[in-house]
């Protein structure tokens, strides 16, 4: 959740500390959040590489049907 909130919703460290405390009564420091994000980096990069492999092997890439009118 920390990774999602930080990257997908652009919630900064200070706000994350407050949010986690208010929502879950979880007292966590900015340093701990930084460590969580650092530990998540490699698994996320591995997932990105796996997704990239599948997408690039697809016969159609970035096909979108547009609807006008």
N, C-alpha and C positions, 0 to 999 in steps of 0.2 A: 504494500500500500504506500509506503514511503516513496519508493521509486516512482510509482504511478503519479502520486500527488505532486512530486517535485518536477518531473519531466512533462507529463501530459497536461498538468494544470498550472505549471509555472509557479508553484508555491515555494517561497523561499525558506531557508533554514529556520529563521526566527519564527516565522508563522507556523511552520511544521511543528516546532516544539510546543507552541501554544495549542494548536489544533489537536495534536495527539494527547495532550493533557486534558483538554476540554472534552474530547469525545470518548477517550478510553481510560482516563485517569492514569495515563502512562507518563511518568516523569523521565524524559530523555533529553540528553544534551545535543547541541548542534554538532559536537564532535562525534557523538554516537551515530547521528544521522549521516554525517559525512562518511563514516566507516561503513554503514549499510550501503550507501551509494557506491562506494569503492568496491565492496565485495560483490555487488550486483553487476559490475561492469563486464567482466569476462563472460559470465553466463549469457548476458544480453547480447554481447558481440557474437557469441556462438550461435544464438538464435537468429540473429540478423543474417549471418553467413548461410545458415541452413535455408532460410526463407529466400534469400537471394539465389541460391542454387536451384530451388524449385521454380522460381519465377523465370529465371533466365532459360530454363529448360522447357518452358511452356511454349506451345506453338503461337500463342497470341499474348502479347504483353501490353498492358495499359490500354485495353480496348474499352471504350466507353460509348454508350448509346446516349446521344443527346436528344432532348425533346424540346422542340420550339413551338410556341403557339399559344 
